[in-house]
């Protein structure tokens, strides 16, 4: 009888450790981005556009 060259492998039910880590990094980055965006929108509504842009510009100039 002819034997199959390769057997079908069953799909693992859990993600491999490398994939879990990369998924955690992507989820963490998305959460951080959403937090920063939410904070920016909150500052925009609280201080208004002119003050908001002045705070951003002064913060950037303080870094350099």
mmCIF file of the N, C-alpha and C atoms, coordinates in Angstrom:
data_MODEL
# 
_entry.id   MODEL 
# 
loop_
_atom_site.group_PDB 
_atom_site.id 
_atom_site.type_symbol 
_atom_site.label_atom_id 
_atom_site.label_alt_id 
_atom_site.label_comp_id 
_atom_site.label_asym_id 
_atom_site.label_entity_id 
_atom_site.label_seq_id 
_atom_site.pdbx_PDB_ins_code 
_atom_site.Cartn_x 
_atom_site.Cartn_y 
_atom_site.Cartn_z 
_atom_site.occupancy 
_atom_site.B_iso_or_equiv 
_atom_site.pdbx_formal_charge 
_atom_site.auth_seq_id 
_atom_site.auth_comp_id 
_atom_site.auth_asym_id 
_atom_site.auth_atom_id 
_atom_site.pdbx_PDB_model_num 
ATOM 1   N N  . UNK A 1 1  ? 0.830   -1.184 0.000  1.00 0.00 ? 1  UNK A N  1 
ATOM 2   C CA . UNK A 1 1  ? 0.000   0.000  0.000  1.00 0.00 ? 1  UNK A CA 1 
ATOM 3   C C  . UNK A 1 1  ? 0.872   1.244  0.000  1.00 0.00 ? 1  UNK A C  1 
ATOM 4   N N  . UNK A 1 2  ? 0.303   2.267  -0.514 1.00 0.00 ? 2  UNK A N  1 
ATOM 5   C CA . UNK A 1 2  ? 1.021   3.538  -0.576 1.00 0.00 ? 2  UNK A CA 1 
ATOM 6   C C  . UNK A 1 2  ? 0.771   4.318  0.706  1.00 0.00 ? 2  UNK A C  1 
ATOM 7   N N  . UNK A 1 3  ? 1.849   4.802  1.301  1.00 0.00 ? 3  UNK A N  1 
ATOM 8   C CA . UNK A 1 3  ? 1.744   5.606  2.508  1.00 0.00 ? 3  UNK A CA 1 
ATOM 9   C C  . UNK A 1 3  ? 1.739   7.084  2.114  1.00 0.00 ? 3  UNK A C  1 
ATOM 10  N N  . UNK A 1 4  ? 0.947   7.908  2.803  1.00 0.00 ? 4  UNK A N  1 
ATOM 11  C CA . UNK A 1 4  ? 0.948   9.335  2.483  1.00 0.00 ? 4  UNK A CA 1 
ATOM 12  C C  . UNK A 1 4  ? 2.303   9.963  2.818  1.00 0.00 ? 4  UNK A C  1 
ATOM 13  N N  . UNK A 1 5  ? 2.702   10.924 1.986  1.00 0.00 ? 5  UNK A N  1 
ATOM 14  C CA . UNK A 1 5  ? 3.979   11.597 2.197  1.00 0.00 ? 5  UNK A CA 1 
ATOM 15  C C  . UNK A 1 5  ? 3.938   12.420 3.475  1.00 0.00 ? 5  UNK A C  1 
ATOM 16  N N  . UNK A 1 6  ? 2.869   13.144 3.677  1.00 0.00 ? 6  UNK A N  1 
ATOM 17  C CA . UNK A 1 6  ? 2.729   13.928 4.897  1.00 0.00 ? 6  UNK A CA 1 
ATOM 18  C C  . UNK A 1 6  ? 1.328   13.708 5.459  1.00 0.00 ? 6  UNK A C  1 
ATOM 19  N N  . UNK A 1 7  ? 1.246   13.760 6.750  1.00 0.00 ? 7  UNK A N  1 
ATOM 20  C CA . UNK A 1 7  ? -0.052  13.611 7.393  1.00 0.00 ? 7  UNK A CA 1 
ATOM 21  C C  . UNK A 1 7  ? -0.618  14.981 7.726  1.00 0.00 ? 7  UNK A C  1 
ATOM 22  N N  . UNK A 1 8  ? -1.908  15.052 7.787  1.00 0.00 ? 8  UNK A N  1 
ATOM 23  C CA . UNK A 1 8  ? -2.541  16.315 8.173  1.00 0.00 ? 8  UNK A CA 1 
ATOM 24  C C  . UNK A 1 8  ? -2.267  16.563 9.647  1.00 0.00 ? 8  UNK A C  1 
ATOM 25  N N  . UNK A 1 9  ? -1.883  17.790 9.932  1.00 0.00 ? 9  UNK A N  1 
ATOM 26  C CA . UNK A 1 9  ? -1.639  18.131 11.326 1.00 0.00 ? 9  UNK A CA 1 
ATOM 27  C C  . UNK A 1 9  ? -2.844  18.863 11.865 1.00 0.00 ? 9  UNK A C  1 
ATOM 28  N N  . UNK A 1 10 ? -3.173  18.538 13.097 1.00 0.00 ? 10 UNK A N  1 
ATOM 29  C CA . UNK A 1 10 ? -4.313  19.176 13.736 1.00 0.00 ? 10 UNK A CA 1 
ATOM 30  C C  . UNK A 1 10 ? -3.939  20.599 14.136 1.00 0.00 ? 10 UNK A C  1 
ATOM 31  N N  . UNK A 1 11 ? -4.850  21.541 13.936 1.00 0.00 ? 11 UNK A N  1 
ATOM 32  C CA . UNK A 1 11 ? -4.605  22.935 14.300 1.00 0.00 ? 11 UNK A CA 1 
ATOM 33  C C  . UNK A 1 11 ? -4.580  23.042 15.821 1.00 0.00 ? 11 UNK A C  1 
ATOM 34  N N  . UNK A 1 12 ? -3.568  23.701 16.372 1.00 0.00 ? 12 UNK A N  1 
ATOM 35  C CA . UNK A 1 12 ? -3.531  23.841 17.837 1.00 0.00 ? 12 UNK A CA 1 
ATOM 36  C C  . UNK A 1 12 ? -4.665  24.742 18.317 1.00 0.00 ? 12 UNK A C  1 
ATOM 37  N N  . UNK A 1 13 ? -5.185  24.411 19.481 1.00 0.00 ? 13 UNK A N  1 
ATOM 38  C CA . UNK A 1 13 ? -6.319  25.182 20.007 1.00 0.00 ? 13 UNK A CA 1 
ATOM 39  C C  . UNK A 1 13 ? -5.858  26.471 20.680 1.00 0.00 ? 13 UNK A C  1 
ATOM 40  N N  . UNK A 1 14 ? -4.585  26.542 21.033 1.00 0.00 ? 14 UNK A N  1 
ATOM 41  C CA . UNK A 1 14 ? -4.051  27.747 21.646 1.00 0.00 ? 14 UNK A CA 1 
ATOM 42  C C  . UNK A 1 14 ? -2.979  28.316 20.741 1.00 0.00 ? 14 UNK A C  1 
ATOM 43  N N  . UNK A 1 15 ? -2.767  29.617 20.842 1.00 0.00 ? 15 UNK A N  1 
ATOM 44  C CA . UNK A 1 15 ? -1.750  30.255 20.032 1.00 0.00 ? 15 UNK A CA 1 
ATOM 45  C C  . UNK A 1 15 ? -0.357  29.922 20.563 1.00 0.00 ? 15 UNK A C  1 
ATOM 46  N N  . UNK A 1 16 ? 0.617   29.816 19.677 1.00 0.00 ? 16 UNK A N  1 
ATOM 47  C CA . UNK A 1 16 ? 1.979   29.601 20.155 1.00 0.00 ? 16 UNK A CA 1 
ATOM 48  C C  . UNK A 1 16 ? 2.465   30.816 20.939 1.00 0.00 ? 16 UNK A C  1 
ATOM 49  N N  . UNK A 1 17 ? 3.452   30.656 21.819 1.00 0.00 ? 17 UNK A N  1 
ATOM 50  C CA . UNK A 1 17 ? 3.903   31.763 22.682 1.00 0.00 ? 17 UNK A CA 1 
ATOM 51  C C  . UNK A 1 17 ? 4.315   33.004 21.907 1.00 0.00 ? 17 UNK A C  1 
ATOM 52  N N  . UNK A 1 18 ? 4.984   32.853 20.771 1.00 0.00 ? 18 UNK A N  1 
ATOM 53  C CA . UNK A 1 18 ? 5.400   34.005 19.979 1.00 0.00 ? 18 UNK A CA 1 
ATOM 54  C C  . UNK A 1 18 ? 4.215   34.793 19.455 1.00 0.00 ? 18 UNK A C  1 
ATOM 55  N N  . UNK A 1 19 ? 3.200   34.097 19.036 1.00 0.00 ? 19 UNK A N  1 
ATOM 56  C CA . UNK A 1 19 ? 2.022   34.762 18.497 1.00 0.00 ? 19 UNK A CA 1 
ATOM 57  C C  . UNK A 1 19 ? 1.230   35.454 19.612 1.00 0.00 ? 19 UNK A C  1 
ATOM 58  N N  . UNK A 1 20 ? 1.198   34.831 20.787 1.00 0.00 ? 20 UNK A N  1 
ATOM 59  C CA . UNK A 1 20 ? 0.510   35.453 21.918 1.00 0.00 ? 20 UNK A CA 1 
ATOM 60  C C  . UNK A 1 20 ? 1.188   36.757 22.302 1.00 0.00 ? 20 UNK A C  1 
ATOM 61  N N  . UNK A 1 21 ? 2.507   36.765 22.291 1.00 0.00 ? 21 UNK A N  1 
ATOM 62  C CA . UNK A 1 21 ? 3.255   37.966 22.648 1.00 0.00 ? 21 UNK A CA 1 
ATOM 63  C C  . UNK A 1 21 ? 3.010   39.073 21.638 1.00 0.00 ? 21 UNK A C  1 
ATOM 64  N N  . UNK A 1 22 ? 3.027   38.746 20.354 1.00 0.00 ? 22 UNK A N  1 
ATOM 65  C CA . UNK A 1 22 ? 2.798   39.775 19.344 1.00 0.00 ? 22 UNK A CA 1 
ATOM 66  C C  . UNK A 1 22 ? 1.362   40.298 19.411 1.00 0.00 ? 22 UNK A C  1 
ATOM 67  N N  . UNK A 1 23 ? 0.423   39.434 19.724 1.00 0.00 ? 23 UNK A N  1 
ATOM 68  C CA . UNK A 1 23 ? -0.960  39.886 19.879 1.00 0.00 ? 23 UNK A CA 1 
ATOM 69  C C  . UNK A 1 23 ? -1.090  40.828 21.075 1.00 0.00 ? 23 UNK A C  1 
ATOM 70  N N  . UNK A 1 24 ? -0.396  40.503 22.159 1.00 0.00 ? 24 UNK A N  1 
ATOM 71  C CA . UNK A 1 24 ? -0.436  41.352 23.348 1.00 0.00 ? 24 UNK A CA 1 
ATOM 72  C C  . UNK A 1 24 ? 0.190   42.709 23.057 1.00 0.00 ? 24 UNK A C  1 
ATOM 73  N N  . UNK A 1 25 ? 1.257   42.739 22.282 1.00 0.00 ? 25 UNK A N  1 
ATOM 74  C CA . UNK A 1 25 ? 1.898   44.007 21.933 1.00 0.00 ? 25 UNK A CA 1 
ATOM 75  C C  . UNK A 1 25 ? 0.971   44.855 21.072 1.00 0.00 ? 25 UNK A C  1 
ATOM 76  N N  . UNK A 1 26 ? 0.329   44.245 20.104 1.00 0.00 ? 26 UNK A N  1 
ATOM 77  C CA . UNK A 1 26 ? -0.590  44.989 19.230 1.00 0.00 ? 26 UNK A CA 1 
ATOM 78  C C  . UNK A 1 26 ? -1.772  45.516 20.028 1.00 0.00 ? 26 UNK A C  1 
ATOM 79  N N  . UNK A 1 27 ? -2.328  44.716 20.909 1.00 0.00 ? 27 UNK A N  1 
ATOM 80  C CA . UNK A 1 27 ? -3.465  45.159 21.726 1.00 0.00 ? 27 UNK A CA 1 
ATOM 81  C C  . UNK A 1 27 ? -3.032  46.271 22.671 1.00 0.00 ? 27 UNK A C  1 
ATOM 82  N N  . UNK A 1 28 ? -1.847  46.149 23.254 1.00 0.00 ? 28 UNK A N  1 
ATOM 83  C CA . UNK A 1 28 ? -1.334  47.194 24.143 1.00 0.00 ? 28 UNK A CA 1 
ATOM 84  C C  . UNK A 1 28 ? -1.095  48.502 23.409 1.00 0.00 ? 28 UNK A C  1 
ATOM 85  N N  . UNK A 1 29 ? -0.537  48.423 22.206 1.00 0.00 ? 29 UNK A N  1 
ATOM 86  C CA . UNK A 1 29 ? -0.305  49.631 21.409 1.00 0.00 ? 29 UNK A CA 1 
ATOM 87  C C  . UNK A 1 29 ? -1.618  50.286 21.014 1.00 0.00 ? 29 UNK A C  1 
ATOM 88  N N  . UNK A 1 30 ? -2.608  49.492 20.658 1.00 0.00 ? 30 UNK A N  1 
ATOM 89  C CA . UNK A 1 30 ? -3.915  50.036 20.301 1.00 0.00 ? 30 UNK A CA 1 
ATOM 90  C C  . UNK A 1 30 ? -4.569  50.709 21.504 1.00 0.00 ? 30 UNK A C  1 
ATOM 91  N N  . UNK A 1 31 ? -4.448  50.098 22.673 1.00 0.00 ? 31 UNK A N  1 
ATOM 92  C CA . UNK A 1 31 ? -5.020  50.688 23.889 1.00 0.00 ? 31 UNK A CA 1 
ATOM 93  C C  . UNK A 1 31 ? -4.315  51.988 24.239 1.00 0.00 ? 31 UNK A C  1 
ATOM 94  N N  . UNK A 1 32 ? -2.988  52.019 24.109 1.00 0.00 ? 32 UNK A N  1 
ATOM 95  C CA . UNK A 1 32 ? -2.244  53.248 24.377 1.00 0.00 ? 32 UNK A CA 1 
ATOM 96  C C  . UNK A 1 32 ? -2.620  54.344 23.395 1.00 0.00 ? 32 UNK A C  1 
ATOM 97  N N  . UNK A 1 33 ? -2.747  53.998 22.124 1.00 0.00 ? 33 UNK A N  1 
ATOM 98  C CA . UNK A 1 33 ? -3.158  54.973 21.110 1.00 0.00 ? 33 UNK A CA 1 
ATOM 99  C C  . UNK A 1 33 ? -4.549  55.517 21.381 1.00 0.00 ? 33 UNK A C  1 
ATOM 100 N N  . UNK A 1 34 ? -5.463  54.646 21.775 1.00 0.00 ? 34 UNK A N  1 
ATOM 101 C CA . UNK A 1 34 ? -6.829  55.093 22.080 1.00 0.00 ? 34 UNK A CA 1 
ATOM 102 C C  . UNK A 1 34 ? -6.838  56.006 23.302 1.00 0.00 ? 34 UNK A C  1 
ATOM 103 N N  . UNK A 1 35 ? -5.997  55.703 24.297 1.00 0.00 ? 35 UNK A N  1 
ATOM 104 C CA . UNK A 1 35 ? -5.913  56.551 25.492 1.00 0.00 ? 35 UNK A CA 1 
ATOM 105 C C  . UNK A 1 35 ? -5.369  57.925 25.156 1.00 0.00 ? 35 UNK A C  1 
ATOM 106 N N  . UNK A 1 36 ? -4.323  57.978 24.348 1.00 0.00 ? 36 UNK A N  1 
ATOM 107 C CA . UNK A 1 36 ? -3.746  59.269 23.943 1.00 0.00 ? 36 UNK A CA 1 
ATOM 108 C C  . UNK A 1 36 ? -4.754  60.068 23.130 1.00 0.00 ? 36 UNK A C  1 
ATOM 109 N N  . UNK A 1 37 ? -5.440  59.423 22.213 1.00 0.00 ? 37 UNK A N  1 
ATOM 110 C CA . UNK A 1 37 ? -6.443  60.114 21.401 1.00 0.00 ? 37 UNK A CA 1 
ATOM 111 C C  . UNK A 1 37 ? -7.585  60.632 22.263 1.00 0.00 ? 37 UNK A C  1 
ATOM 112 N N  . UNK A 1 38 ? -8.042  59.841 23.216 1.00 0.00 ? 38 UNK A N  1 
ATOM 113 C CA . UNK A 1 38 ? -9.113  60.267 24.111 1.00 0.00 ? 38 UNK A CA 1 
ATOM 114 C C  . UNK A 1 38 ? -8.675  61.460 24.963 1.00 0.00 ? 38 UNK A C  1 
ATOM 115 N N  . UNK A 1 39 ? -7.430  61.420 25.450 1.00 0.00 ? 39 UNK A N  1 
ATOM 116 C CA . UNK A 1 39 ? -6.896  62.544 26.223 1.00 0.00 ? 39 UNK A CA 1 
ATOM 117 C C  . UNK A 1 39 ? -6.801  63.810 25.395 1.00 0.00 ? 39 UNK A C  1 
ATOM 118 N N  . UNK A 1 40 ? -6.369  63.678 24.142 1.00 0.00 ? 40 UNK A N  1 
ATOM 119 C CA . UNK A 1 40 ? -6.272  64.846 23.263 1.00 0.00 ? 40 UNK A CA 1 
ATOM 120 C C  . UNK A 1 40 ? -7.648  65.452 22.998 1.00 0.00 ? 40 UNK A C  1 
ATOM 121 N N  . UNK A 1 41 ? -8.630  64.619 22.754 1.00 0.00 ? 41 UNK A N  1 
ATOM 122 C CA . UNK A 1 41 ? -9.986  65.123 22.513 1.00 0.00 ? 41 UNK A CA 1 
ATOM 123 C C  . UNK A 1 41 ? -10.542 65.788 23.773 1.00 0.00 ? 41 UNK A C  1 
ATOM 124 N N  . UNK A 1 42 ? -10.274 65.200 24.940 1.00 0.00 ? 42 UNK A N  1 
ATOM 125 C CA . UNK A 1 42 ? -10.745 65.793 26.196 1.00 0.00 ? 42 UNK A CA 1 
ATOM 126 C C  . UNK A 1 42 ? -10.108 67.159 26.416 1.00 0.00 ? 42 UNK A C  1 
ATOM 127 N N  . UNK A 1 43 ? -8.787  67.290 26.164 1.00 0.00 ? 43 UNK A N  1 
ATOM 128 C CA . UNK A 1 43 ? -8.135  68.593 26.299 1.00 0.00 ? 43 UNK A CA 1 
ATOM 129 C C  . UNK A 1 43 ? -8.683  69.599 25.297 1.00 0.00 ? 43 UNK A C  1 
ATOM 130 N N  . UNK A 1 44 ? -8.959  69.136 24.096 1.00 0.00 ? 44 UNK A N  1 
ATOM 131 C CA . UNK A 1 44 ? -9.506  70.011 23.062 1.00 0.00 ? 44 UNK A CA 1 
ATOM 132 C C  . UNK A 1 44 ? -10.840 70.593 23.531 1.00 0.00 ? 44 UNK A C  1 
ATOM 133 N N  . UNK A 1 45 ? -11.714 69.746 24.042 1.00 0.00 ? 45 UNK A N  1 
ATOM 134 C CA . UNK A 1 45 ? -13.029 70.235 24.489 1.00 0.00 ? 45 UNK A CA 1 
ATOM 135 C C  . UNK A 1 45 ? -12.905 71.099 25.744 1.00 0.00 ? 45 UNK A C  1 
ATOM 136 N N  . UNK A 1 46 ? -11.971 70.791 26.612 1.00 0.00 ? 46 UNK A N  1 
ATOM 137 C CA . UNK A 1 46 ? -11.844 71.535 27.859 1.00 0.00 ? 46 UNK A CA 1 
ATOM 138 C C  . UNK A 1 46 ? -11.236 72.920 27.634 1.00 0.00 ? 46 UNK A C  1 
ATOM 139 N N  . UNK A 1 47 ? -10.162 73.006 26.855 1.00 0.00 ? 47 UNK A N  1 
ATOM 140 C CA . UNK A 1 47 ? -9.447  74.261 26.702 1.00 0.00 ? 47 UNK A CA 1 
ATOM 141 C C  . UNK A 1 47 ? -9.773  75.027 25.420 1.00 0.00 ? 47 UNK A C  1 
ATOM 142 N N  . UNK A 1 48 ? -10.403 74.414 24.479 1.00 0.00 ? 48 UNK A N  1 
ATOM 143 C CA . UNK A 1 48 ? -10.674 75.075 23.206 1.00 0.00 ? 48 UNK A CA 1 
ATOM 144 C C  . UNK A 1 48 ? -9.511  74.870 22.248 1.00 0.00 ? 48 UNK A C  1 
ATOM 145 N N  . UNK A 1 49 ? -9.729  75.204 20.991 1.00 0.00 ? 49 UNK A N  1 
ATOM 146 C CA . UNK A 1 49 ? -8.724  74.900 19.976 1.00 0.00 ? 49 UNK A CA 1 
ATOM 147 C C  . UNK A 1 49 ? -7.476  75.756 20.122 1.00 0.00 ? 49 UNK A C  1 
ATOM 148 N N  . UNK A 1 50 ? -7.604  77.055 20.363 1.00 0.00 ? 50 UNK A N  1 
ATOM 149 C CA . UNK A 1 50 ? -6.437  77.934 20.415 1.00 0.00 ? 50 UNK A CA 1 
ATOM 150 C C  . UNK A 1 50 ? -5.515  77.549 21.573 1.00 0.00 ? 50 UNK A C  1 
ATOM 151 N N  . UNK A 1 51 ? -6.083  77.348 22.739 1.00 0.00 ? 51 UNK A N  1 
ATOM 152 C CA . UNK A 1 51 ? -5.278  76.996 23.905 1.00 0.00 ? 51 UNK A CA 1 
ATOM 153 C C  . UNK A 1 51 ? -4.693  75.598 23.733 1.00 0.00 ? 51 UNK A C  1 
ATOM 154 N N  . UNK A 1 52 ? -5.457  74.712 23.153 1.00 0.00 ? 52 UNK A N  1 
ATOM 155 C CA . UNK A 1 52 ? -4.980  73.356 22.921 1.00 0.00 ? 52 UNK A CA 1 
ATOM 156 C C  . UNK A 1 52 ? -3.743  73.369 22.019 1.00 0.00 ? 52 UNK A C  1 
ATOM 157 N N  . UNK A 1 53 ? -3.818  74.084 20.898 1.00 0.00 ? 53 UNK A N  1 
ATOM 158 C CA . UNK A 1 53 ? -2.681  74.147 19.990 1.00 0.00 ? 53 UNK A CA 1 
ATOM 159 C C  . UNK A 1 53 ? -1.488  74.852 20.631 1.00 0.00 ? 53 UNK A C  1 
ATOM 160 N N  . UNK A 1 54 ? -1.724  75.867 21.446 1.00 0.00 ? 54 UNK A N  1 
ATOM 161 C CA . UNK A 1 54 ? -0.625  76.543 22.135 1.00 0.00 ? 54 UNK A CA 1 
ATOM 162 C C  . UNK A 1 54 ? 0.050   75.610 23.140 1.00 0.00 ? 54 UNK A C  1 
ATOM 163 N N  . UNK A 1 55 ? -0.724  74.793 23.834 1.00 0.00 ? 55 UNK A N  1 
ATOM 164 C CA . UNK A 1 55 ? -0.141  73.839 24.784 1.00 0.00 ? 55 UNK A CA 1 
ATOM 165 C C  . UNK A 1 55 ? 0.687   72.791 24.056 1.00 0.00 ? 55 UNK A C  1 
ATOM 166 N N  . UNK A 1 56 ? 0.211   72.318 22.929 1.00 0.00 ? 56 UNK A N  1 
ATOM 167 C CA . UNK A 1 56 ? 0.955   71.328 22.149 1.00 0.00 ? 56 UNK A CA 1 
ATOM 168 C C  . UNK A 1 56 ? 2.250   71.953 21.627 1.00 0.00 ? 56 UNK A C  1 
ATOM 169 N N  . UNK A 1 57 ? 2.161   73.162 21.080 1.00 0.00 ? 57 UNK A N  1 
ATOM 170 C CA . UNK A 1 57 ? 3.344   73.830 20.535 1.00 0.00 ? 57 UNK A CA 1 
ATOM 171 C C  . UNK A 1 57 ? 4.376   74.116 21.623 1.00 0.00 ? 57 UNK A C  1 
ATOM 172 N N  . UNK A 1 58 ? 3.932   74.552 22.785 1.00 0.00 ? 58 UNK A N  1 
ATOM 173 C CA . UNK A 1 58 ? 4.883   74.827 23.866 1.00 0.00 ? 58 UNK A CA 1 
ATOM 174 C C  . UNK A 1 58 ? 5.497   73.541 24.409 1.00 0.00 ? 58 UNK A C  1 
ATOM 175 N N  . UNK A 1 59 ? 4.739   72.472 24.430 1.00 0.00 ? 59 UNK A N  1 
ATOM 176 C CA . UNK A 1 59 ? 5.276   71.190 24.867 1.00 0.00 ? 59 UNK A CA 1 
ATOM 177 C C  . UNK A 1 59 ? 6.326   70.664 23.892 1.00 0.00 ? 59 UNK A C  1 
ATOM 178 N N  . UNK A 1 60 ? 6.065   70.818 22.617 1.00 0.00 ? 60 UNK A N  1 
ATOM 179 C CA . UNK A 1 60 ? 7.055   70.375 21.610 1.00 0.00 ? 60 UNK A CA 1 
ATOM 180 C C  . UNK A 1 60 ? 8.308   71.228 21.667 1.00 0.00 ? 60 UNK A C  1 
ATOM 181 N N  . UNK A 1 61 ? 8.144   72.556 21.815 1.00 0.00 ? 61 UNK A N  1 
ATOM 182 C CA . UNK A 1 61 ? 9.310   73.437 21.874 1.00 0.00 ? 61 UNK A CA 1 
ATOM 183 C C  . UNK A 1 61 ? 10.123  73.202 23.152 1.00 0.00 ? 61 UNK A C  1 
ATOM 184 N N  . UNK A 1 62 ? 9.472   72.773 24.239 1.00 0.00 ? 62 UNK A N  1 
ATOM 185 C CA . UNK A 1 62 ? 10.189  72.479 25.473 1.00 0.00 ? 62 UNK A CA 1 
ATOM 186 C C  . UNK A 1 62 ? 11.063  71.229 25.314 1.00 0.00 ? 62 UNK A C  1 
ATOM 187 N N  . UNK A 1 63 ? 10.666  70.331 24.442 1.00 0.00 ? 63 UNK A N  1 
ATOM 188 C CA . UNK A 1 63 ? 11.448  69.116 24.215 1.00 0.00 ? 63 UNK A CA 1 
ATOM 189 C C  . UNK A 1 63 ? 12.718  69.385 23.413 1.00 0.00 ? 63 UNK A C  1 
ATOM 190 N N  . UNK A 1 64 ? 12.676  70.405 22.576 1.00 0.00 ? 64 UNK A N  1 
ATOM 191 C CA . UNK A 1 64 ? 13.829  70.671 21.698 1.00 0.00 ? 64 UNK A CA 1 
ATOM 192 C C  . UNK A 1 64 ? 14.430  71.947 22.134 1.00 0.00 ? 64 UNK A C  1 
# 
